[in-house]
Amino acid sequence: TIGVLTSKKEGLPISVLEYGLANLPVIITETSNTANLIIEEASVSGDDYKLFSKKIVEIVENESFKIKISNHLNQKVLSCFSEEHFMKQLKNIYSKL
């Protein structure tokens, strides 16, 4: 029910995209390519495990926070990584040839 990613370094993990498609709330440690997908309140410094655990508790106890972060990630994934998005980009490339 909650997506969690704790990494010190990461490219763009497929799991975060899958969490977004599933409309899960996600808490992550700040990594190279995931922080731009997640709202700031759901991203925690990799060294701050106390804050990380507080954010998980906040998701459990605060329904509006849970909905806010899950909807944000879902929309970000759909707008930037969906088949429709890539087809539109591909058509733009082909139309310039």
Backbone hydrogen bonds, N-H to C=O, Kabsch-Sander energy under -0.5 kcal/mol:
donor,donor_aa,acceptor,acceptor_aa,energy
3,G,25,P,-3.1
5,L,27,I,-1.9
7,S,5,L,-0.6
16,V,13,P,-0.9
17,L,13,P,-1.0
18,E,14,I,-2.6
19,Y,15,S,-2.7
20,G,16,V,-2.2
21,L,17,L,-2.4
22,A,18,E,-2.0
23,N,20,G,-1.3
24,L,19,Y,-2.7
27,I,3,G,-2.3
28,I,42,A,-2.3
29,T,5,L,-1.9
30,E,44,V,-2.3
33,N,10,E,-0.7
33,N,11,G,-0.9
35,A,31,T,-1.0
37,L,34,T,-1.9
38,I,34,T,-1.0
42,A,39,I,-2.2
43,S,40,E,-1.6
44,V,28,I,-2.7
48,D,45,S,-1.6
49,Y,47,D,-1.2
52,F,48,D,-1.9
53,S,49,Y,-2.2
54,K,50,K,-2.0
55,K,51,L,-2.2
56,I,52,F,-1.7
57,V,53,S,-2.1
58,E,54,K,-2.3
59,I,55,K,-2.0
60,V,56,I,-1.9
61,E,57,V,-2.5
62,N,58,E,-2.4
63,E,61,E,-0.6
66,K,62,N,-2.2
67,I,63,E,-2.5
68,K,64,S,-2.3
69,I,65,F,-2.4
70,S,66,K,-2.1
71,N,67,I,-2.7
72,H,68,K,-1.9
73,L,69,I,-1.9
74,N,70,S,-2.3
75,Q,71,N,-2.5
76,K,72,H,-2.3
77,V,73,L,-2.8
78,L,74,N,-2.5
79,S,75,Q,-2.4
80,C,76,K,-1.8
81,F,77,V,-2.7
82,S,78,L,-0.7
86,F,82,S,-2.1
87,M,83,E,-2.7
88,K,84,E,-2.1
89,Q,85,H,-2.1
90,L,86,F,-2.7
91,K,87,M,-2.6
92,N,88,K,-2.0
93,I,89,Q,-2.1
94,Y,90,L,-2.7
95,S,91,K,-2.3
96,K,92,N,-0.8
96,K,93,I,-0.9
97,L,94,Y,-1.2
